[in-house]
Amino acid sequence: MSVPVFLGSQRLPVRFPTSLADSATGAAPRPGQSRNGAGPARPSPGDWGGERTRLFERGVEFDFQYVSDSLWNIKSEQKERFASWNRFRWTVDIDFGALTGQQGLYFHATALWQGGGNLGTYLGLLTSPSGMSSANTCRLDSWWIEKRWLDERITARVGQFAGQDFYGAQHYAASFIFEPMGYALGNLSTTFESFDPPSTPAMEIRVVALRNLYVKSMVLAAVRSPFSQNPTGLVPQFNGTPVSVSEIGFTPGKKASSVRAFDDVEGRKGYSGLYQFGASYNPGKFTASTSATPRSGNYLLYWIASQALWRVDPKEAKGLDATFAYDWSPPSVNRNNTLLTAGLRFNEPLPLRIHNTMALGYVRNNLSPQFLPPGAPAGKTEQGVEFNTLLDVLPMLLLQPVIQYYANVGGGARRAVVFGFRTKVEF
């Protein structure tokens, strides 16, 4: 639940390293993710009596954070319920260039404890109200060794990490709460592309072909029950089919080697953008809707565009951003085969000295009619809308109140209204 194409931290919106390694990590990734970029970027809040700064100068950075989503279904057919999802995440990044003189070599590892109530499951939603919620667990999420060459134009990574942290991840994830916009596109799991925290063995190569263009490809183990097959994350599982995921990205306004998978405040300056096209393919066996006979192979295509539309000062971050994403997979194999997201974000709308944003997001989930029993009425398209305000209250504290509205819950006729907030504390 965390990570990189060219960005830095894990699934907060908020999953903040600043290099190409981060570039696949994200600076403000999935709710609760920490710096997933390989290599430290800057000391974190809470200096621990100067020890953090001393370690940072030697190429070692630690990060410890707590993130929670506290949500209520204030209007729905189900009885009102409060659900709190909580995550503690520990991360270490090592730059061996500063530590031992091995230039271009980095190490990353992150572990977490998470648990709580999953409001999306309770309401029967296709769109999870929280981009963090999954399964209760305490485990090693990811680790990798990364090598960079030619001024970070070529990067290779091997270890245990999640595909959805880097492929199909929403660039503006830190500005949203519900999952398809607050982490990664929700349909990516149709090919069993791995997600965090149950990351699987993987390797990746990234190349910055031109100043504003990158290509990258990853092979990962598609373990169909990762929580049960590797419950601690300490024993890598290679018993899944090999899934390949590839992406090409165009980055107007910035060098491709400096863009992260999840954006941060510093990266919003100027008229920056990120345009991504990607595909994942799993050669394993899948059951088609029209037959109980397994068929070989399943795939998914996705398109994501993120662009700064207007700036008060062309060189600063205050202004309006827009994002749009769409994915598609064969309707004969995938019940939830298309997903569309769109959103607007206003950076620094309030006249405050602290960082703040306001964001409006929309999610549309379509169900394939080929999975309906004969004679059954067609399912409806589930739609969700979210509005939230992010307030960087203190150097170590972030608050993000949110309200969400859902129509046609789970493809039916029900509606739901969810209210709550996200809290992030970085120690």
Summary of the structure (lengths in Angstrom):
residues: 427
radius of gyration: 20.2
end to end distance: 19.6
largest distance: 68.9
contacts: 1774
relative contact order: 0.16
helix: 12%
strand: 46%
